[in-house]
């Protein structure tokens, strides 16, 4: 067949050279020949309001007053939330806010502290 390595994404053997890149016709993945590439499949990439990548255990600051559904309480601007946990779904941050308790936040309403 060919002396190219299999596709790192789908392990297809039908890889071809496209200039300085290698390409897979089955999944469309392209990569640099000879580069060791690690493809993180299930790792969520969550970004804050400024585009900074967040990770588990980070501290964030709320950038907008957030009404708490089913309550008259509000999470005020500038509230610091420590030790966040990233989750899948619409609200992608699980945390505990002092004085309020367990909450789920959207990453678009926080910035990394």
N, C-alpha and C positions, 0 to 999 in steps of 0.2 A: 504494500500500500504506500505509505509515506514514512519518512523518518522523523516526522514531527510528533511531539508529545500529544496525548489526548487532551481534549478540552477540559480545563479545570472546573468548569461549571456543570457540564452534563456528561463528561467522560466519553464523548463521541470520538471516534477514530478518524472521521472525515475532515480533518483540519487542513487548511490550506494557508499559504503565505500570501499576504497582501501588503507589499512594500516591506516595511520594517516590522509589521505586526503579523500576528497569526490570527486567523478567524475561524469560527465554527459555523458551518452552514445550517446546522440543525437548531441551535439556540440563539445564534447571532452574536455570541460573546466574542470580544476582541481583546487581545493582550499582547504585551511585548514579548518577543521570543527570548527565552533564557531567563526571564524574570520569575523569581519565586513568588507566586501570588497566593494569598490566603483570602478566600471568599467567605466573609461572615454572612451566613444565610439567615440565622434567626436572631441576630443581634439588632434590637430596635435602635434607630437613630433619632433621638428626640432632641429638638433644638428649642431654645428659649426665644423670647421676643426679639432679641438682638442677633439671633443666628448662631449663638454659642452652643456647642453640643453639651448636653447634660448627661450625667451618669449617676448610678446609684450612690447614695451617701452625700451628694452635693447639698449645699445650702443655697436657697433661692430667696428672692425678695419679690413680693407681690407688687405689680405696677399699676393696678387698677382696683377700685373698690369692687368687691365681689359679694353680691347678695347670696345668702345661704338659702337654698330652696326649702320651703316649709318652715321657715323661721324668720324672725324679724332682725336677726343678727346680720352683721356685715363684716367681712374681712377687709380691713382698711389698707390703703396704699402704704407701702413701706414695711408691712409685716414680714419679718424674717422667718422663713421656714427651714429648719435644719433636718438633715438626714432623710432626704426624699428617696422614694423607691419608684422606679420606672415600671409601668405596666402597659399592656396592650389595650386598645380601645379608644373611645372618644375622649375621655379624661385620662391622660396618660401619666399622671403623677399621683401616687398615694403618699400621704403624709399625715402628721399629727400637728395641729396648730394649737399653741398654748392658749388656754382659755376657751377653746372651741371643741377640740377633739379631733377624731379621725376625719379626714377630708380627701376628696379627689379633686385635682386641679387640672386645668388645661395648660399646656406649656406655653401657649401664646400670651398668657397673662402673668408670666413671671420672667425674671432675669436672674442670671447666676450672680451670687453674692461674692 
